[in-house]
Amino acid sequence: MKRCDFKDEELRKKIISWWEHLQINRGSRAELSRATCQDDIFQCAGFYILKHALKEYNVFDPALARVASVLSRIRRDRDGESFGMLLSCHTDESRLKRLLKKKGDRLTREFCALVKLMKAEAPVVATAELVYWWEIRHPNRDFLYDFYSKKEMSHA
């Protein structure tokens, strides 16, 4: 079984392909978009389609469920851009501090709300990586650096 490495081009393609499928299959997208708790996400076909697409990777189901729910809310892929920098254009430090305290289903709901705040535009693969590893490698230093860098540039 392969390690879940978001730099792996094959893994990236599978995530993008799944996300593009969701854009066409609005029923699966809507079902996932309504699901914000793990138990509900585990009952969505869209989650299992993603899990099946990544079957050769060693994935942690609860983290993958959060990824599926959050990505279902993205309408435009801002590939090549940083989630942290994009987020910094739409929110303030107090919201970031609240995000840093969230865990479990509350974390899922917060990420979903942030994507909505970003007008449903975010880098799909970068968002998947950030959300997947959040509780494992918390806090994500690159994300924090990007968030604060953009804030610093806007005040200069």
BELFENSUL-V634415 format. One record per helix or strand of 2 or more residues. SS is the DSSP state (helix for helix, strand for strand). FROM is the first residue (numbers start at 0). LEN is the number of residues. If there is no record, write none. Layout:
ss->(SS	SS)
from->(FROM	FROM)
len->(LEN	LEN)
//
This chain:
ss->(strand	helix	helix	helix	helix	strand	helix	strand	helix	helix	helix	strand	helix	helix)
from->(1	8	25	37	44	56	60	75	82	92	103	120	123	140)
len->(2	16	9	4	9	2	11	2	6	9	14	2	10	15)
//
